[in-house]
Amino acid sequence: MTALTPSTPVKPLPDAALELLHDAVRGDVIVPGDPAYDEARRVYNALHDRRPAVVVRAVDAGDVIAAVRAARDHALPLAVRGGSHAVAGYGTCDDGLVIDLSRMRSVRVDPVTRTARAEGGCTWGDFNHATHAFGLATTGGVVSTTGIAGLTLGGGMGHLSRRYGLSCDNLVSADVVTAEGALVTCGAERHPDLFWALRGGGGNYGVVTSFAYRLHPVDDVLGGLALYPLDGDVVRRWRDMNADAPEELNTILVLLLGPEVPFLPERWHGRPVCAAVTCFSGPAEEDTKVRARLSELGPVIGEFVERMPYPVVNTLFDEDLPPGLYHYWKGNFSRELTDGAIDVHMTYGATIPSMESDTALFPIDGACHRTGAEDTAFAYRDAFFSAAFGASYTDPADTARNIAWTRAYDRDLRPHTEEAGYINFMDTDDQDRVRANYRQNYDRLRAVKRRYDPENLFRINHNIAP
């Protein structure tokens, strides 16, 4: 976790290798001392202050191929950065090569086949903007600046999960640069083993330069949040509501400090509260029933729930989670949200350490359960909830206190949850949970790893060693 200081020397890439890389890459090749270096090495989570030997801002698959070959040929640590949101900081490294896909953000929508192909540097904001023009969408994240790549490769939970499954369930093909520096297209018929592994197996298998997704008719939704006092009964009623809610209704329950927003009375600002973050993609004539369900969760102390374009619901937390914060998170799966687990959430919900910190309880039932546990690498198809919790903060001096709070929360919650957690919510010290995360799929994932990356070039991730 220790951040390197700006004075830490960087092991440079040999001049001959750097010259070859410059010749082979159309995008930017950035090294220490370049004016753009400090900006180029920065990632979303400020806790990870790394100093790579070179950053390649790729503009096409050819650039990615050249960068992968350079890392392989010179035995450099290799990090791959899409949207940069990886809480574990895997989008950067020390003394190695970073492939930054942020200049590769085009999206092409085919409204006839209801598919979209998006480059690996796209964010969900990019993707939703393009698909919404056609009244279409697929399951994406809950913050628009999140990259499509990391979210999808880890599984992909979001506002449409209960209705249309995880992001990885909607993936129909992918273009991948392998450790050999070859570009392969995988799908159900071509390289099906690689396609299977990408859907939940993380960044272990190559650099995905483009993703093709299945789209669904989603235009305006009933979205927003309703706020309640922090109370275990609110959580229990939310749990029970999910059991019989239509799949078009997705609510994420968040424990947080009352935000300074006009629809929440000032006396609740900064006090522990619950928020039901809602996305109802069903017909508008059913909105009244949804509002009634939300009002039954508890006394509503503030509410902003309106009809809005689907892309807007994906931006509701953008201002609260800008780049440059410090983050330390944990995550767990559970088949049931027990009263014991709720008691733990209440204890730590009452001591949330900062305005930026929260706990989010995601429902992962409905359509998520219609894909088998071995149909994709995402193994926890019997889980009904996924918890993401931890500290986000602005002052690095608070790091030790925030990490201690998060670890204590995780320790006390473990008796009430499954052994593993969603890899996109796991931090750098969770490598010992990787096997448990993939359960019965782990050995198969290792076999695919041995085929496509036998030397473990792609190891800066929640690693599946060959």
Helices and strands as residue ranges (DSSP letters): H 15-24, E 28-30, H 37-41, E 54-57, H 61-73, E 78-81, E 97-100, E 107-110, E 115-119, H 124-132, E 136-137, H 148-154, H 161-164, G 168-170, E 171-177, E 183-187, H 192-198, E 207-214, E 216-217, E 220-229, H 232-244, E 249-257, G 266-268, E 272-280, G 284-286, H 287-295, E 302-309, H 310-313, E 326-334, H 339-349, E 358-363, G 366-370, E 385-393, G 396-398, H 399-413, G 414-416, G 423-425, G 428-433, H 434-438, G 439-441, H 442-452
